[in-house]
């Protein structure tokens, strides 16, 4: 996994609150704050290199021509659909329910974790683990500060707990049978279509394959099931011991390790 030094600055419109936030970000991610001095984004990148984190009305991480920023993505639409009684494939395959404790080992932008938080409700708990400290901090701040027009989504975002750590290292700290569901979505490692949000994740994110040791730890800490999302043709299901479910629509599929079934 690559770790690049981060330069932090403000937008062209400099406000005291943005300067304060920029210093907070720089301290949290181990970056360096520099004054914008009305330089263009291209000039800042030429002078300080990539990645460049810009704090303004929205916090954006720039790498080349691509930018990464927090937004709830499809979680907004998915929660709306759940509230109207429609099915959600991730909830169906994880069998998440109210009161569950869910460990999302590949947080990324947090879309799945937001939906999990909506489903488990105030009696449940969702922990999202992200290996990149930069991505983790941007998403953590976004989950607490971003607002949409659906209150249920805002409530769910505030409930997600973000941990900046390697998921294997984090699971080693957990007691046996301490969560209900462990979830893996390493999909961004294989994304074919380029997007502004995914390109920075390729640079800063964790592109290592999931280790068998991590699945062993997941079996130890999970009470009910482990679920992994992958390409429908992926050999990872077989390598890691997942039962591949029926082929879902599109290019993805889900694998399950049912711990309750295995304990019978």
Secondary structure, DSSP 4 states (H G I P E B T S, - for coil): ------EEEE-SS--HHHHHHHHHHHHHHT-EE---TT--HHHHHHHH-S-EEEESSS-EEEETTEEE----TTHHHHHHHHHTT---HHHHHHT--TT-EEEES--TT-HHHHHHHHHH-TTSEEEEEES-HHHHHHHHHHHHH---S-HHHHHHHHHEEEEES-HHHHHHTSPTT-EEEEEEE-GGGG--S--HHHHHHHHHS--PPPPHHHHHHHHHHEEEEEEEEEETT-SHHHHHTPEE-SPPSTTEEEEEEEHHHHH-
